[in-house]
Amino acid sequence: MAPGPGNILVVEDEQAIAETITYALGTEGFGTVWKTTGRDALAVLATQTVALVVLDVGLPDMSGFDVCRELRRQHAVPVIFLTARSDEVDKVVGLELGADDYIAKPFSPRELTARIRAVLRRTHGNTTVTGTASTDWAHDPAKCRIAYRGVALELTRNEYRLLAVLLAQPGRVFSRDQLMTAAWDDPGAALDRTVDAHIKTLRAKLRAVAPEADPIVTHRGLGYSLREA
């Protein structure tokens, strides 16, 4: 079943492209919030909950990659990058930062809305309940709170960021480097064992709620994922 409509944050400084996107989304029943700079987009995310972000890579004040890196520190909202460049390196960088999809200009509005619906289906159409076993998890990105099986978790900042990244895409294997980039202000200062230590404390807190459960999966030599039901 397709997810229900929700607000989409469109971050695009070219008015003609933004108007095309907002019109196409409107015909599909989505509400939109349009911003032209990265800073304005981050300000919206600090005060509002949106279903997905359509994010241009080339913004006037900061790179879309930098915007994605910043929002991933606080939010698990799905992100689709827009770019005028089809360079494979750019695509890899964007996806490693935690983007859910990537589309190069020029694109058809129908293709974009189809990709948005596909991403929303994968993430269950909202940003407050995530994961395949949606009844197990509740995530409030605006308040940086995550509950497991009805119990609010007492998390440190980095524990919250790590778990939010895993919750955004259950089943996806994230490398330690990807998790460090998403969760640490200075990922270059963090070590692989730092991620491992935080995963260990997260597991302990989850076991305190449900001793029989082990929702975080270790993939040896690869990284970690959140278990799918």
Helices and strands as residue ranges (DSSP letters): E 8-11, H 15-27, E 32-35, H 38-47, E 52-56, H 64-72, E 79-83, H 88-96, E 101-104, H 109-122, E 137-140, G 141-143, E 145-148, E 151-152, H 157-168, H 176-183, G 187-189, H 192-209, E 216-219, E 223-226
